[in-house]
Amino acid sequence: MTELSGLTAVVTGGGSGIGLATARLLAERGANVAVLDLKPGMEFLGVVTDVTDDASVRDAIGAAGDGLGGIDVLVNNAGIGAIGTVADNPDDEWHRVFDVNVVGMVRVTRAALPYLRRSAHAAIVNTCSVAALAGLPQRALYSATKGAVLSLTLAMAADHLHEGIRVNCVSPGTADTPWVGRLLDQADNPGAERAALEQRQPMGRLVTAAEVAAGIVYLASPAAASVTGTALAIDGGMAGLRLRPRA
């Protein structure tokens, strides 16, 4: 499938996990891809980027836009996690996680807008989370940032619709990514913790990075030309289903 042939795409946080899976699928579908990450790897046009630093972001977007010959698709995927209730994370941690997960998305989008405005097929896809829609234990800070991402997505979609820029987000459930793997490794009983996360999702398993990537690529593609201001749940039914226990 080459429905993205001739298009260019920038993926933040594309060095691993969902971002890397997305970069690979975009390339597989024909797009030319640049990855912005603290450790972007060598698989694509890689630009070392710190999304908390505006100068770093502007330089990186400029390098990616020039290297690709423009930017048609922006995937705002860079993000970090946090564990705890509102009582557990100090102020500096709240500022740090919001700086990456929300303000970082703003910085990257702001820098990319001049390129996107020149594109005949401009699309932005933000990585949100089921945590924006469902109350999860020990995720107060992380959930707050993802709630902000959801609202930001809707506001961006409204602001840039008449510029020909579509803006959507994906809301994954708990995904089988390196970050979740590190959390499991820190648990007293990693096997039991993994089983609990799997049981929390109605489908009984973690979402894969490839499944999230497929949703992102759909929203970025011409097939979604009439889709904007939408949050696509890729969560195994976690946000919307209330199943009875099976006998």
C-alpha positions, 0 to 999 in steps of 0.5 A: 500500500502506497497511499502516502506516496509523495507525502512527508511526515515528522514523528516526535518521540519516534525513536522507540515504542509507538513512535517508531512503529508509526514511523515505520508504517508511514514509510511502508505506506510511501511517506518520507519520514523524519524522526525527532527524538532525544535518541532518534536512531539511524533508521530514518532522517533523525534529528536530536530534539528536546521538546522542552527547548524551543530553540531545539524544536525550531532547529529540528523542525527546520532541519526536518522540513528542509531535509524532507522538502516540506512537512505534510504530516506531523505526529506529536507523539513525544511524551513521558509518564508519571506515577502517583496520586496528587499527593505524590508528585512535587511541583517540579515534577508536575511542571516537567511532565506538562512541559514535555507532554503538553507544552512540548506538543505546542512547541513542535506544532507552532514550529511546523505550522508554516510548513503545514500551511503550504501542504495540500494534505496537512494533518496533525495527529496527537498521541493522547491516552485512555487516561484522558477519559477514564479515571486510572489509579496512581496516574493523576499527573499523567492523566491531567496532561492527557486530558489537556492533550485531548482539549488541545486537539479539539482547539487546534482542530477548530483553529486550523480547519480553514487553513486546510489542516486536520487535527486529530488524536489517538487514545491508546489503552495500556500499550505494550511499549518500553515505558510500560515494560520499565514500569513492570520491571519495577513492580514487586511481582512483574508477572502479576502486575502485567496480568492485572493490566491485561485484565483491566482491558476488556479484550484481556490483553495490552494494546500493541504499538503496531495497532496504535500506529495503524490508527495514527497512519489512518488519521494522517492519510487521505482516507481520513480527509473528512476526519478532524477534531476526533479522538480515536480510541485504540484501547480494547474497549477500556473507555467505553465498555462495561462488561459483565464478568464471564462465568 
